[in-house]
Amino acid sequence: MYSPTDLKKGTVCQIDGQPYRVIEYGQKVMGRGGSIVNVKLKNLVTGAVIPKTFKGQDKIEPAEVTNRTVQYLYNDSATYFFMDPESFEQFELAAELVDEASGFLKEGESLTLQFFGERVINVELPKNIYLEVTYAEDVVKGDTTSSVLKDATLETGVSVKVPAFIKVGDIISVDTTTGEYRERKK
């Protein structure tokens, strides 16, 4: 069982039989009265975000969530297809569940699916992913007075801001949580 102070950002817990992930955490110390913890929880089944307040003595049940490494195969815009590389079992996920991860999915890449019971509740990408630049805007020569950023389109179709020296064909690392450029592959 979790105490309220264990509910840091990213913790997965179970409330009323539903899995929730903590997306915001705040604690107030109330002098002799102990402390209260205010959190925002995202329901991993429905996607709804709710605020919740816990007192110091409350107990919160951890969610029985399992992770499985899978390989991304392809999509048909409404459904995404994945395969377990060990059992060759295939999974179909609706585009709504894949959500913002869709911009970083590259055919053949490995990622993690989170299960609550037998139901897929989340797609977890690696923290950083390498993608090829397929389009990059031209930069005005001599414009080096500050850190100039330009738009670039990657092989998955997602657009990111990159430094001026990035050109078409470069392989770059992108942070999948923020969607920001990290570095050029050497």
C-alpha positions in Angstrom: 0.0 0.0 0.0 1.1 3.5 -0.8 1.0 6.4 1.6 0.0 9.8 0.1 3.7 11.0 0.1 4.6 8.0 -2.1 2.4 9.4 -5.0 5.2 11.1 -6.9 4.7 12.0 -10.5 4.5 8.9 -12.7 3.3 6.6 -9.9 0.5 4.2 -11.0 -2.1 3.4 -8.3 -5.6 1.9 -8.2 -8.7 3.7 -7.0 -12.2 2.1 -7.2 -10.8 -0.7 -9.4 -9.4 1.7 -12.0 -5.7 2.3 -12.8 -4.5 5.9 -12.4 -1.2 7.6 -13.1 -0.1 10.7 -11.0 0.5 13.6 -13.4 0.9 16.4 -10.8 1.9 16.2 -7.1 1.7 18.9 -4.4 2.1 18.6 -0.6 1.0 21.0 2.1 2.2 20.7 5.7 -0.5 21.8 8.2 1.5 22.2 11.4 0.1 19.9 14.1 -2.6 18.6 11.7 -0.1 16.7 9.6 0.0 17.2 5.9 -2.3 16.8 2.9 -1.3 15.7 -0.6 -3.0 17.2 -3.7 -2.6 15.2 -6.9 -4.0 15.1 -10.4 -4.6 11.6 -11.6 -5.1 10.4 -15.1 -7.4 7.4 -15.6 -5.4 5.0 -17.7 -8.5 3.4 -19.1 -10.7 6.4 -19.9 -8.1 9.2 -20.1 -10.1 11.4 -17.7 -8.0 13.6 -15.4 -9.3 14.1 -11.8 -8.0 16.1 -8.8 -7.7 14.2 -5.6 -6.7 15.1 -2.0 -5.3 12.6 0.5 -4.6 13.1 4.2 -1.5 11.7 5.9 -3.0 8.5 7.2 -4.8 7.5 3.9 -3.6 4.3 2.2 -3.7 3.9 -1.6 -3.6 0.6 -3.4 -0.9 0.1 -6.1 -2.2 -0.9 -9.5 -1.4 -4.4 -10.8 0.2 -3.1 -14.1 2.4 -5.3 -16.2 4.8 -4.3 -18.9 5.5 -6.2 -22.1 8.1 -5.3 -24.8 6.6 -5.4 -28.3 7.6 -4.5 -31.8 5.7 -1.9 -33.8 4.6 -3.3 -37.2 2.3 -0.8 -39.0 -0.9 1.2 -38.9 -3.9 1.8 -41.1 -4.6 5.3 -39.6 -7.4 3.9 -37.3 -5.6 0.9 -35.8 -2.0 0.3 -34.8 -0.5 -3.2 -35.0 2.2 -4.6 -32.6 3.8 -8.0 -32.1 5.3 -9.7 -29.1 8.8 -10.8 -30.4 8.9 -13.9 -28.2 5.4 -15.4 -28.7 4.6 -13.7 -32.0 1.2 -12.7 -30.6 -0.2 -9.6 -32.3 -2.0 -6.7 -30.7 -4.3 -4.1 -32.3 -4.7 -0.8 -30.6 -7.1 2.0 -31.5 -5.4 5.3 -32.7 -6.9 7.1 -29.6 -4.9 4.9 -27.2 -1.6 5.4 -29.1 -2.3 9.2 -29.1 0.8 11.4 -29.1 3.2 8.3 -29.3 2.1 7.9 -32.9 4.5 10.6 -34.1 7.5 8.6 -32.9 6.5 5.1 -34.0 8.9 3.7 -36.6 8.3 0.3 -38.2 10.3 -2.5 -36.5 11.2 -0.4 -33.4 10.7 -1.9 -29.9 8.6 -0.3 -27.2 6.7 -1.2 -24.1 2.9 -1.7 -23.7 1.4 -1.5 -20.2 -1.4 -3.9 -19.3 -4.0 -3.7 -16.6 -5.3 -7.2 -16.4 -5.5 -8.2 -20.1 -6.2 -4.7 -21.4 -3.6 -2.4 -22.9 -3.7 0.9 -21.1 -0.6 2.7 -22.2 2.1 2.9 -24.9 5.5 3.7 -23.4 8.2 4.8 -25.8 11.9 4.8 -25.1 13.0 8.2 -23.6 15.0 9.1 -26.7 14.6 7.8 -30.3 16.7 8.3 -33.4 14.9 9.4 -36.5 16.0 10.6 -40.0 15.3 14.2 -41.1 13.3 14.1 -44.4 12.8 17.9 -44.8 14.5 20.9 -43.2 14.0 24.6 -44.0 16.9 26.6 -45.4 18.6 29.1 -43.1 19.8 32.5 -44.1 23.6 32.5 -44.3 25.2 34.6 -41.6 22.2 34.4 -39.2 24.3 33.1 -36.3 23.7 35.9 -33.8 21.7 33.6 -31.5 20.7 30.0 -31.4 18.6 29.8 -34.5 16.0 27.1 -34.7 14.2 25.9 -37.8 11.4 23.4 -38.5 12.3 19.9 -39.7 10.1 17.0 -40.6 11.2 13.5 -39.5 10.7 10.1 -41.2 7.6 9.4 -39.1 5.9 12.7 -40.2 6.4 14.6 -36.9 7.8 18.1 -37.0 10.4 19.4 -34.5 12.5 22.5 -34.0 16.2 21.8 -34.8 19.4 23.9 -34.8 20.4 25.6 -38.1 23.2 23.1 -39.0 20.7 20.1 -39.3 20.1 19.1 -42.9 18.1 16.5 -44.8 19.5 13.0 -44.3 20.8 13.7 -40.8 19.9 11.2 -38.0 18.8 13.1 -34.9 17.8 12.1 -31.3 14.4 13.3 -30.2 13.1 13.4 -26.6 9.8 11.4 -26.8 8.3 13.1 -23.7 8.8 16.7 -24.9 9.2 16.2 -28.6 12.4 18.3 -28.6 15.6 17.9 -30.5 18.5 16.4 -28.3 21.5 15.8 -30.6 22.7 14.8 -34.0 23.9 11.2 -34.3 27.6 11.1 -34.9 
